[in-house]
Amino acid sequence: METKNMIFDLRTKHGLSQDELAEKLYVTRQAVSQWETGETVPNIETLKTAVETV
């Protein structure tokens, strides 16, 4: 599974908007959008925080 799909699935599984996930990870909504479209990928620390936080 690609990172972009994992992030989208994690976010939607927990009923979060891109804004809500961004707030929990201390990033912008645009960053979350770019991750989900595959334009960019988060660093490993952000991924770890996402899994632990959500």
N, C-alpha and C positions, 0 to 999 in steps of 0.2 A: 504494500500500500504506500502511496506517495505521501510525503509530508503534508501537502496541501489538503489531501483528503482526510488525513488523520486529524488535522486541526479543525476542519469543518465538522467532522463527525463528533469530536469531543465537545465542541461548542454547542452544536444543536442537540446532542444527547442530554446535555445539562440545561437546555432551554435558555441559553444566553444569546444576547445580540452581540454583534461585533463590538459595539460600544462597551458593553458590560465586560466582555472578555478583555478588551484593551485596558479598561480601568484596573482589572485585577492584576494584569501583567505590567502595568505602568508603561504602556506604549500607546500609540495613537490608533484610532479606528482604521486609518488608512494603512497602517502596518499590518493589521490583522487581515484586511482586505487583500493586500498584496501577497500575504502568505497563502491565503485561500485560493487565489488565482494562479499561484505558482510564479509570480513575478520575482519574488524574493523568498528567502527562507529564514526563519528565526535562528538565532544562535542556540547552541546546545543548552546553555543556562536558562534561556527563556522557555525552551521546550520542557525542561525539567520542572520549572516553576509552574507552567501550565498544567502539567499532569498532577502536581502536588496540590495546586490551588483549586482546581475544578474538580 
